[in-house]
Amino acid sequence: MSNVPENLKYTKTHEWVSISGNTATIGITDYAQHQLTDIVFVDFPKVGEKRKKQSVLLTVESVKSAEDVFSPVDGEILETNKALVDSPELLNKDSYTNWMVKMKVSAPPPDLMTPAQYKKHIGE
């Protein structure tokens, strides 16, 4: 059974987001990291780059595959989690405290899932 914190919002493509003011903190869900297995590399975007909602935000590589992580919001990259550059396996330990990207949000996304909706989406 996956960990789905109640204080976050979720996407159908297994990203989580926490929005405070106009800043979104984004990562992958526990379900996603379990599917990827052993994460070995994260290919981050550059600070200052802009992303549209549902466009590729970054790529996560595991021993099993490489998967795109999609942006849950329109916005600009403010910061990337530098700890994951040297230790991407931290995502397997706790994908919620080990966020991936912080973005300045252009407009609040209207269609993020609640924890209950996300649990239903992943069959829990």
Buried (B, 14 or more C-beta within 10 A) or exposed (E): EBEBEEEBBBBBBBBBBBBEEBBBBBBBBBBBBEBBEEBBEBEBBEEEEBBEBBEEBBBBBBEEEEBEBBBBBBBBBBBBBEEBEEBBBBBBEEBBEBBBBBBBBBEEBEEBBEBEEBBEBBEE
